[in-house]
Amino acid sequence: MRRSSIVLLIAGFALAVAGAVAAQKAPPVDQVWQGPADLVGTFQGIRELSGRLRVSQFLTGANPRDLEAVCEDRKQAIDAAFTGGIADLAALEKQSADTRDLAEVVWSSFALAQTYSYLGQMGKATVLLEKARDIVAGAKDPSRFMGGPAMFDALVGISEMRRGELENCVMHPNASRCIFPISGTGRHEMTSGAERAMAAYERALAASPDDLELRWLLNVAAMTLGRYPDGVPKAYVIPPERFASAQDPGRFSDAAPELGLDRVDRAGARSWTTSTAMAGPTSSFRPWTHASLYICFCNSRTATSRSLRGARAWRDSSAASTPCRPTTTTTANWICS
């Protein structure tokens, strides 16, 4: 696959690699979200490593009213991005070192890392990003690669920080996880992800010391390790007083685990309360996964004093679901006791 130049613009984050151009279906620049026109130049774009744009390049545009077609289109796009990315990189690896185009290898490694990130396989994404960074750092003319090694150091940090979040907050959740400011039991027990993220952020900040996104992520990573603020270099630390407030909203805690609402694929949700019931429907970030409805039935005598925290769960296993059927839900009834 021949490319003459590559310009990746992902949510305001540009990666330009001279010497190659993406043959895949990349959205025109004016179709990438830039924010309101009157705010252009007043904010800093953030780095993107979700893989969503990469996968979307392979979507065929299914009828949005046909949910089964939307799901199938998404599944095929994921498969195409994954198998195509592996094939592209494997083909490059078979070439002799003196004929292999390093810009092609950097692009292909970056693209496949995005797909692995979409699939939540952050360890594999990190390996590919580090490979791209090493190629850029060792290039005879690093100026060929906009942003240089620091660009990939930042992405390595994001990948490793997400790995730490998956290993701790997703696989071993508790009521204090991911609640800012992070402290106590909200800190990570499996620390390698956050530790490697901090190291990568510091390398990237050495090249861009005024990068606010990197400073923020470095401080948050330090919090997950219990090293904030003393463990953050003085040049990059965000002082604790910046988070001080004249009002005290109290300390929130995550009640989802004890209520059985801690679905790993959970996305948007809302809840409402009546005199006899509390209900909360949730959706999923996967278009082929069913929605769920959680209901807490309380009699009027206890509705105002009881909360979901004191509920006991009962799942209706008979509510079988068929992916992508808009009328299908999985119902969990909550009986207040």
ChimeraX attribute file (.defattr): number of C-alpha atoms within 10 A of each C-alpha:
attribute: neighborCount
match mode: 1-to-1
recipient: residues
	/A:1	11
	/A:2	11
	/A:3	13
	/A:4	13
	/A:5	16
	/A:6	18
	/A:7	17
	/A:8	20
	/A:9	19
	/A:10	22
	/A:11	16
	/A:12	17
	/A:13	14
	/A:14	17
	/A:15	19
	/A:16	19
	/A:17	22
	/A:18	17
	/A:19	16
	/A:20	19
	/A:21	19
	/A:22	17
	/A:23	12
	/A:24	11
	/A:25	11
	/A:26	17
	/A:27	14
	/A:28	8
	/A:29	13
	/A:30	7
	/A:31	8
	/A:32	14
	/A:33	11
	/A:34	15
	/A:35	13
	/A:36	7
	/A:37	7
	/A:38	7
	/A:39	9
	/A:40	10
	/A:41	10
	/A:42	7
	/A:43	8
	/A:44	12
	/A:45	15
	/A:46	14
	/A:47	18
	/A:48	17
	/A:49	23
	/A:50	17
	/A:51	21
	/A:52	16
	/A:53	19
	/A:54	25
	/A:55	22
	/A:56	18
	/A:57	16
	/A:58	19
	/A:59	19
	/A:60	12
	/A:61	11
	/A:62	15
	/A:63	11
	/A:64	10
	/A:65	8
	/A:66	12
	/A:67	17
	/A:68	18
	/A:69	16
	/A:70	19
	/A:71	19
	/A:72	16
	/A:73	19
	/A:74	22
	/A:75	16
	/A:76	15
	/A:77	19
	/A:78	24
	/A:79	15
	/A:80	17
	/A:81	24
	/A:82	21
	/A:83	13
	/A:84	15
	/A:85	20
	/A:86	15
	/A:87	14
	/A:88	18
	/A:89	18
	/A:90	13
	/A:91	12
	/A:92	18
	/A:93	12
	/A:94	9
	/A:95	11
	/A:96	9
	/A:97	10
	/A:98	7
	/A:99	8
	/A:100	14
	/A:101	15
	/A:102	19
	/A:103	25
	/A:104	25
	/A:105	21
	/A:106	21
	/A:107	23
	/A:108	23
	/A:109	23
	/A:110	25
	/A:111	26
	/A:112	26
	/A:113	31
	/A:114	30
	/A:115	28
	/A:116	24
	/A:117	22
	/A:118	20
	/A:119	15
	/A:120	17
	/A:121	17
	/A:122	25
	/A:123	17
	/A:124	15
	/A:125	28
	/A:126	25
	/A:127	15
	/A:128	24
	/A:129	26
	/A:130	19
	/A:131	17
	/A:132	23
	/A:133	23
	/A:134	15
	/A:135	18
	/A:136	25
	/A:137	16
	/A:138	10
	/A:139	15
	/A:140	9
	/A:141	9
	/A:142	14
	/A:143	12
	/A:144	15
	/A:145	19
	/A:146	16
	/A:147	18
	/A:148	19
	/A:149	21
	/A:150	22
	/A:151	23
	/A:152	26
	/A:153	25
	/A:154	25
	/A:155	25
	/A:156	29
	/A:157	29
	/A:158	28
	/A:159	31
	/A:160	24
	/A:161	27
	/A:162	22
	/A:163	26
	/A:164	26
	/A:165	23
	/A:166	17
	/A:167	18
	/A:168	22
	/A:169	20
	/A:170	17
	/A:171	11
	/A:172	13
	/A:173	19
	/A:174	18
	/A:175	16
	/A:176	20
	/A:177	22
	/A:178	21
	/A:179	14
	/A:180	14
	/A:181	14
	/A:182	20
	/A:183	18
	/A:184	13
	/A:185	13
	/A:186	22
	/A:187	22
	/A:188	25
	/A:189	14
	/A:190	15
	/A:191	19
	/A:192	16
	/A:193	24
	/A:194	27
	/A:195	19
	/A:196	19
	/A:197	28
	/A:198	27
	/A:199	16
	/A:200	24
	/A:201	25
	/A:202	23
	/A:203	19
	/A:204	25
	/A:205	23
	/A:206	11
	/A:207	14
	/A:208	15
	/A:209	14
	/A:210	12
	/A:211	14
	/A:212	15
	/A:213	15
	/A:214	24
	/A:215	22
	/A:216	15
	/A:217	18
	/A:218	29
	/A:219	22
	/A:220	24
	/A:221	30
	/A:222	23
	/A:223	23
	/A:224	28
	/A:225	22
	/A:226	17
	/A:227	15
	/A:228	21
	/A:229	17
	/A:230	11
	/A:231	13
	/A:232	20
	/A:233	13
	/A:234	10
	/A:235	10
	/A:236	19
	/A:237	17
	/A:238	19
	/A:239	13
	/A:240	10
	/A:241	7
	/A:242	7
	/A:243	9
	/A:244	9
	/A:245	8
	/A:246	5
	/A:247	6
	/A:248	7
	/A:249	7
	/A:250	6
	/A:251	9
	/A:252	10
	/A:253	12
	/A:254	15
	/A:255	15
	/A:256	15
	/A:257	12
	/A:258	16
	/A:259	16
	/A:260	16
	/A:261	16
	/A:262	14
	/A:263	14
	/A:264	10
	/A:265	12
	/A:266	16
	/A:267	12
	/A:268	10
	/A:269	13
	/A:270	9
	/A:271	12
	/A:272	10
	/A:273	13
	/A:274	12
	/A:275	13
	/A:276	14
	/A:277	17
	/A:278	18
	/A:279	18
	/A:280	16
	/A:281	18
	/A:282	19
	/A:283	19
	/A:284	17
	/A:285	11
	/A:286	16
	/A:287	17
	/A:288	19
	/A:289	19
	/A:290	20
	/A:291	25
	/A:292	21
	/A:293	16
	/A:294	22
	/A:295	22
	/A:296	21
	/A:297	20
	/A:298	23
	/A:299	12
	/A:300	12
	/A:301	10
	/A:302	13
	/A:303	18
	/A:304	13
	/A:305	8
	/A:306	14
	/A:307	13
	/A:308	21
	/A:309	11
	/A:310	13
	/A:311	18
	/A:312	15
	/A:313	19
	/A:314	13
	/A:315	13
	/A:316	11
	/A:317	10
	/A:318	8
	/A:319	12
	/A:320	12
	/A:321	16
	/A:322	14
	/A:323	17
	/A:324	20
	/A:325	15
	/A:326	12
	/A:327	9
	/A:328	16
	/A:329	20
	/A:330	19
	/A:331	19
	/A:332	22
	/A:333	17
	/A:334	23
	/A:335	16
	/A:336	20
	/A:337	11
